[in-house]
C-alpha cells in the first residue's frame, strides 16, 4: 500500500524534518508525537504506514538532505544524533531528488511557462515510473510567493493553457505551474503554503473532471491554530471582540522571504481571513517581522481587546513560541496519509474534511477548529461504518 510523495521544496526545513521523522518513526527511533493520525481515533483505519511512503521531490537548493538534517539538528529543530544515525539513508534518498532552477515572480521561466510546465510534468512522470507507483501525492512546501491577479484566463483549463503559451512575466508563479502539472499528471495535490494553486477555477475543474483529490491552503500550525480555537469561545460567551492584533517574529528562510512586501501580503491574506470571517466587524490586524537570530523558532504575540457585561472593557494576551518546522512536519505526514486514504476511497475534488489542517481551507465551511475537527471525525465514523458493514 505504498504512496508516492513528491515534495516541492524537498530540501527545505519542513520537508527535511518530515522525511527524517518518517524514517525515525519507521525504524522505531522516535514516537509519532504531533501526528494527528497517530491518535486513538485513527487506529482502526486503513491508513498507509509512514514506512510505506516513498519520498521524492525537487528544490532550488542543492544542499544534500543528510547535510540539511545535520544543520537542523544544530538549530535544535530535530535531534542531531537522529540526523547522524539516518545519514546514509538520507544521502541515498537525496540522490533521487531533482535540483531545479525555478524562476522569480515577474520573470518568465526559461523557454516560457509551457516549457517549465513540461519540465515539471516530466519529473513527476519519472518519479512515478522509477518507483512503479500507482498513486503520487504532490505537496507544495516551497516559500510563499506573491499574490497574482486572477483573470478570466484562469477560469477554464483551455483558457489557462492558451494564456500560458503567450503570457509575459508576472502572469503566474511556480506554485501554480506545479499544481497544474500535478493534476495534469494524475497526481493528488496538497498546498501547504499561502500561494495560489489548486483553488483557481481551471485547476478545480481539472481535478474534478479527472477525479483527483486536492487540499489546501496554508498549513495551520501555531498562532492561527490558537485563533481558531479561542475566537469561538468569545462568540459562545457573547463577549464582543473589539480588536485582535498580533505580531509574528520569525528568522528562518521563510521569515526572510516574508520580509518582502509582496510575499508578506500573500501570507497575511490567509492569517487574517479566519478572524475576519468569525468576528465580523472587529478590528483585525497581524504583522510579520523578520528577526534573523530566531531561526526556525517563531514567536507570536497577540492582544485581544473585548467588551463584557455592561460594556466593561477587558483584554487577553498570549504568546506562542514554537519551532515552525517541528509543528508543520507531522501535519504534512498526516495530510499525505489522509489524502491517500480518501483517494483509495475514490473521493475526489476538494477534501472538506481536511479543513482543520489549514489556515484558509478550500472547502470546510467554517474556521472554527472544533467544528472542523468534528467534520473530520464524522468522515472517520463513515469509514468505520462502511468497514463494519463489509465485515458482516
N, C-alpha and C positions, 0 to 999 in steps of 0.2 A: 504494500500500500504506500509506495514512495510518492512523495510530492516534490516536484522541482521548484526551487525558489530562486528567482533571478533578481538580485538587488541592484537597483540603480543608485550608485553611491556605495559600492560594496566594500571599499576600504575606509569608509568613514567611521566615526566613533560608534554610532548606533549599530550599523551593520556588523562591525567587528565584534562588538560586545554581544550581539545576538548570536553570532556564529560561535564564539568562544563559549557562551552559555549553553548552546545546544550540544556542543561536543562534550562539555563538562558534565551536563546532566546525563547524556547518553552513557558516559563511562562511569557514572556514579561518583564523580568527583565533587559535585555540588548539588544542593537541593534546588527545586524549581520555585523558590520563593519569588513572589511578584508575578508569576504566571497565573492569570485568571483560570485558564483551562486545567490547572493542577488542583483546583478547588474541588470540594466534595460533590458539588452539583454536576460536575462533568465526568465523574469517574466511570459511569456506565455507558458512556457514549463512544461510538466507533471513530474516535479521533486518530489521525496519523500520529505516530510517536515522533518525538524530536529526533530520535535516532534514524528515522526513515526520511528525513528531509535531505534532499540533495541540493547543495548550495552552488550558485554561480552568480555572475554579475559583471558589472563594469564600473569604472571610476576614472576620473581625470587624474587622480593621484596614482603614482607608481610605487609608493611605499608598500612593501610586501606585508601581507596580513600578519605574519609572525612578528615582524618588527613593530607593526602598528599595535599589536596586542601588548608587547612589552612597554611601549610608550604609554598605553592606557593603564598598565599596572603602575608605572612610575607616577601617573597622575591620580592614583587611588580610585580609578573608575572600576577596576577589577583586580583580583589578587595577582601580584606579579608572579608568584610561583605557579599559578594556573597557566599563565601565558607561557612560561618556560616549559612546563610539563607537556603542553599541547603544541609546542613549536614545530615539530616535524609534520604534524597533521595540518597545521595552518599553512606551512610552507608549501606542502603538496597541493592544498586547495587553492592557494594563491596562483599557481601556475595555470589554473583553469579560468582565471578572471581576465577580462579584457581591459586594457588601458586605452582610453579613448581621448579624443581631443576636445569634444564638446564645443560649445560656442556661447558667447556672451549675448545677452538680450540686447537687441539693437543692431547686431551683426547678422549676416546671412551665413549659414554654415557652408563649408567647402562644397562646391558643386550645386548648392541650393538646398532648399528644405526637403525636396523629394529625394535627393541623393542621400541626405542624412537619414531620412526615414528608411530608405532601403538598407543602409548600413546597420541600423538598429534591428530591423527585421531579420537580416542575415545572422546577426549574433544570436538572436533568440532561437532561430531555427537550428543553428549549430548546437546550441546548448541542449535543446530537446533531443536532437539526433544523437549527439555524443553520449548521452546518458539513457537513451531509449525510454524517454518519459512520455506518459500519456497526458499528464497534466502539468502545466507550468504556471506558477503564480508570480507575476512581476510586482515587486514592491518598490515604490519610489521613496528613497531616503536621502536624496540629494538636497543641497542647500536651497532655501527659499528663493524663488525667482520673482522678479517684478510682475505686477498685475498688467495684463494687456487688454486692449479694447475688444469686447466680444461683439462682432458684427454679424450680419446675416450670412457671411461666409462660413460661420461655424454651426449653422443650423442643420445642414444635411451632409452626409458623407461625400456625395459627389461635389457639392459646393466647396467643401473644405479641401478636397484633393485638387480641384481646379485652382483654387486660390493659392495653395501651397506651390503650385507649378510656376507662378508668376510673381509671388509676393516678395517685397523687399524687407530690409531689416526692421525689426520691431513688430513684425506681424504676429509672431508667436514665440514660444520658448521651447527649450529642450524637453521639459517635462511633458508638454502636450504631445510632442513627437514620440516620446517614449510610451505614453499611454495609447496613442493611436497605433503604434507599431505592435504593442502587446495585443490589443483587441483584434487587429487585422491578422495576427498570427495565431489567434485562438487561445490566447493566454488570459487567465484571470488577472485582475489588476487591483492593487491597493495603493492609494495615495496617502502616505503618512505625513505629507507636508502641506503647507497652506497654498501651494502653487496650483494654478488652474490645470485641470486634467480631464478625467473621465466624466465630470459633471456637465461638460459642454454638450449641447443637444446632439451634434453629429456623432460624438463618441457614445452617448447613451443609446442612440439608435443602432449603432454597430453592435454594441453589447447585447441589446435586446434581440435584434434580428439573428445574431449568431448564438444566442442562448449562453452568454458568458457572464459570470458574476463579477461585480466590481464593488469597491467600497472606498470610503474616504469622507472628509479630508481633515488633515492636520491632527496628529495623534494628541490625545488629551492625557497629559502625564502629571501635571503639577498644579500650578495656580488655578488654571481654568477648571480642573477637576474639583478643587475646593469650591470655586464659584458655583458650579452646577449642583453641588451638594448643599451649600449654605443658602443660596438665593431662595429655593423653595421653602426653607424654614421661615424666612421673613414673611413670605406670602401666606404660609399656613397659619401664622400667628397674627396676620393682618397688621403687621408693622410696616409702615411706609418708608421705603428706602428713598432717601433724597439724593444721595450721591454715593458712588462707588468708584474709587480711584485706586490705581495700582501702579507700581513701578517695578520693572524687572531688570535685574543685573546679571549679565552673562558674559563669559570670557572666552569661549572656545571659537572654532571656526564659524559656527552658526551665529555667534554674537558679532563677529567681525562682518559677516555678510549682512546681518540685520542692522548694522550701523549705517548702511547705505539707505537713504530715504525711500527709494522705490521698493526695496525688499522689506523694509520695516512696515511700510503701508500695507503690503500684501499680507504680512503676518498679523497686523493689528485688526485687519478686516475680520479675521477668524476669532481672535481673542475676545473682542468686544461683542461679537454677534450674540453670544448666549445671554449675557446680562441684558443687553438692549431688548431682546425678544421677551425675556421673562419679566423684566421690571418696568417695561413701558417707558414712562416719562422721566425716570431717574437720570441724573447726570452721570454718565459712564465714561471713564477715560483711563487708558492704560498707556504706559510708555515703556520703551525698552532701551537700556543703555549698555554699551559695550565696556566691560571692565576686564582688560586682558588678564590680570593676575588671578581672576576667579577660575579660569579654565572651564571645565565642564560643570562646575558647581554653581548652579543658578540660585539666586536669592530673589524672592518676590515679596514685596511689602504692600499690603492692601489696607485702605481706610474705608470703612463703611459708616456713613452718616445716616441715621434713620430716626423716624419720629414715632413715638409711642402714644399711649393713652393721654388724652387732653393736650396733645401736641408736644409732649415732653421730648426734647431732642436728646439723642444718645449716640454713642459711637462704639464701633467694634473694630479692632485692628488685628491682623495676623501676619506672621512672617513664615514663609515657606522656603526652606533651604534643602535642596536635593541635588543629586547627581543626575543630570538630564539623560545621559545615555543608559545608566543603570535602571532608570524608570521606564524608558522607552523600549529597550531591547526585549523584555519579556512580553510586552504588548504586541510587538511585531511577530513574535513566535505564536502568540495566541491567535492573531489575525490570520496567519498562514494556516493554522490548524482548522480554524472555523470556516474560512473561505473554502478550503479543501473539502471539508465535510458538506458544506452547502452545495458545492459543485457536484460531488458524488451523489447528492440527493436530487440532482438535476434542477437546482434552483439557479436562476439567472437574473440579470439586471442588477439594480442597486439592492444591496443587502441591508434592509432597515434594521434587522436585529443586531447589527454591529455598531449601532449609534453610540453606545457608551464608551467606545474607544476613541471617539473623535470630538474635537472642539466644534466643528461645524459639519455634522453628519449630513450626507447627501440625502438620506431618507430615514427619518426617525421620528418626525412629527413633534418632538419635544426636546428641550435641552435639559430637562430635569433628570439628573443622574439616576435617581431611584426609579423613576418611570422607565428610563432607558434599560436599566438592568431587569426590570420586570418584563419588558419586551423580550430581552434575551432569554430569560428563564422560561418564558411561555413557549418560545421556539424549542428549547431543550425538552420541555414537557411533551410537546407534539412529537418529537423524535422518539422519546421513550415510549409513548403510547403506541406509535407505529410498530416499534420493535416488539412490544408486548403482544400485539395482535398477530404479528408474523410468527411468534413462537407458539401460538395456540394451534 
